[in-house]
Each structure stands twice: as C-alpha cells, then as structure tokens.
C-alpha cells in the first residue's frame, strides 16, 4: 500500500460519437436500428457508419441552404 501510485479511479465514459469524431448520436442510431427490426442482429460498425452518412448529408444540405440564403441576402434558412 505504501508504494502504490496512480490508483485506478472511476473512468469517465466516452461516447461512441466522440470516439468516431461525429456530432450525430451513434448510440441513438444504434437503438433505432435495433428497435426498428431492420435485421435480427446489428453490427458494431453499422450505427457509426450510418451516423457518419447522415451527418455528411445534413452538412451538405445546410451548406447549400446557407449559400442560397447568402445569395438572396437572407440571414436565416427557414423555408
């Protein structure tokens, strides 16, 4: 006990989204995949890949909407 250094405390949980470097929730996508009965089993990489694809598509749509709003001298993308 006297020479013990660097004890193991409780570790902070790291989300799968942050591990993958994504903004979209990987855990929620996984839950929806399982709950939706799309397949009997869902692999570990499937929700990460799907969340990345959804994030990419949203980023593309938002960029196009932002460019169109800027061209039309609007500050919001509401319609």
The 8 nearest C-alpha neighbors of each residue, nearest first, counted from 0:
[[1, 3, 2, 4, 6, 5, 7, 8],
 [0, 2, 3, 4, 6, 5, 7, 8],
 [3, 1, 0, 4, 5, 6, 7, 8],
 [2, 4, 0, 1, 5, 6, 7, 8],
 [5, 3, 6, 2, 1, 0, 7, 8],
 [4, 6, 7, 3, 8, 2, 0, 1],
 [7, 5, 4, 8, 3, 9, 0, 2],
 [6, 8, 5, 9, 10, 4, 3, 11],
 [9, 7, 6, 10, 5, 11, 4, 12],
 [8, 10, 11, 7, 12, 6, 5, 13],
 [11, 9, 8, 12, 7, 13, 6, 14],
 [10, 12, 13, 9, 8, 14, 7, 17],
 [11, 13, 10, 14, 9, 15, 17, 18],
 [14, 12, 11, 15, 17, 18, 16, 10],
 [15, 13, 16, 17, 18, 12, 26, 25],
 [14, 16, 18, 17, 25, 19, 13, 26],
 [17, 15, 21, 19, 14, 25, 18, 24],
 [16, 18, 20, 19, 14, 15, 21, 13],
 [19, 17, 15, 16, 20, 14, 13, 21],
 [18, 20, 16, 17, 21, 15, 47, 51],
 [21, 19, 17, 18, 16, 22, 15, 51],
 [22, 20, 16, 19, 23, 17, 51, 54],
 [21, 23, 16, 24, 20, 54, 17, 50],
 [22, 24, 21, 50, 54, 25, 16, 51],
 [25, 23, 27, 26, 16, 28, 22, 50],
 [26, 24, 28, 16, 27, 47, 46, 50],
 [27, 25, 29, 28, 24, 30, 15, 46],
 [26, 28, 30, 29, 24, 25, 31, 46],
 [27, 29, 25, 31, 30, 26, 46, 32],
 [30, 28, 46, 26, 32, 27, 31, 25],
 [29, 31, 27, 33, 28, 32, 34, 26],
 [32, 30, 34, 28, 33, 29, 35, 27],
 [33, 31, 29, 35, 30, 34, 28, 37],
 [34, 32, 30, 31, 35, 36, 29, 41],
 [33, 35, 31, 36, 32, 30, 37, 29],
 [34, 36, 32, 37, 33, 31, 38, 30],
 [37, 35, 38, 34, 33, 39, 32, 31],
 [36, 38, 35, 32, 39, 33, 34, 40],
 [39, 37, 36, 40, 41, 33, 32, 35],
 [38, 40, 36, 41, 37, 33, 32, 35],
 [39, 41, 38, 42, 33, 37, 36, 32],
 [42, 40, 33, 38, 43, 45, 39, 32],
 [43, 41, 45, 44, 40, 46, 29, 47],
 [42, 44, 45, 41, 46, 47, 29, 48],
 [45, 43, 47, 42, 46, 48, 41, 49],
 [44, 46, 48, 47, 42, 43, 49, 41],
 [45, 47, 29, 49, 48, 28, 25, 44],
 [48, 46, 50, 44, 45, 49, 25, 51],
 [47, 49, 51, 45, 46, 50, 44, 52],
 [50, 48, 46, 52, 51, 47, 45, 53],
 [49, 51, 53, 47, 52, 48, 23, 25],
 [50, 52, 54, 48, 49, 53, 55, 47],
 [53, 51, 49, 55, 54, 50, 56, 48],
 [54, 52, 50, 56, 55, 51, 49, 57],
 [53, 55, 51, 57, 52, 56, 50, 58],
 [54, 56, 58, 52, 53, 57, 51, 59],
 [57, 55, 59, 53, 58, 54, 52, 60],
 [58, 56, 60, 54, 59, 55, 61, 53],
 [57, 59, 55, 61, 56, 60, 62, 54],
 [58, 60, 56, 62, 57, 61, 55, 63],
 [59, 61, 57, 63, 62, 58, 64, 56],
 [62, 60, 64, 58, 63, 59, 65, 57],
 [61, 63, 65, 59, 64, 60, 58, 66],
 [64, 62, 66, 60, 65, 61, 67, 59],
 [63, 65, 61, 67, 62, 66, 68, 60],
 [66, 64, 68, 62, 63, 67, 61, 69],
 [65, 67, 69, 63, 68, 64, 70, 62],
 [68, 66, 70, 64, 65, 69, 63, 71],
 [69, 67, 73, 65, 71, 70, 66, 72],
 [70, 68, 72, 66, 71, 67, 73, 65],
 [69, 71, 67, 68, 72, 66, 73, 65],
 [70, 72, 68, 69, 73, 67, 66, 74],
 [73, 71, 69, 70, 68, 74, 67, 75],
 [74, 72, 68, 71, 75, 69, 70, 76],
 [73, 75, 68, 72, 69, 76, 65, 71],
 [76, 74, 73, 77, 68, 65, 78, 69],
 [75, 77, 78, 68, 64, 65, 74, 73],
 [76, 78, 75, 64, 68, 74, 73, 65],
 [77, 76, 75, 64, 68, 67, 73, 65]]
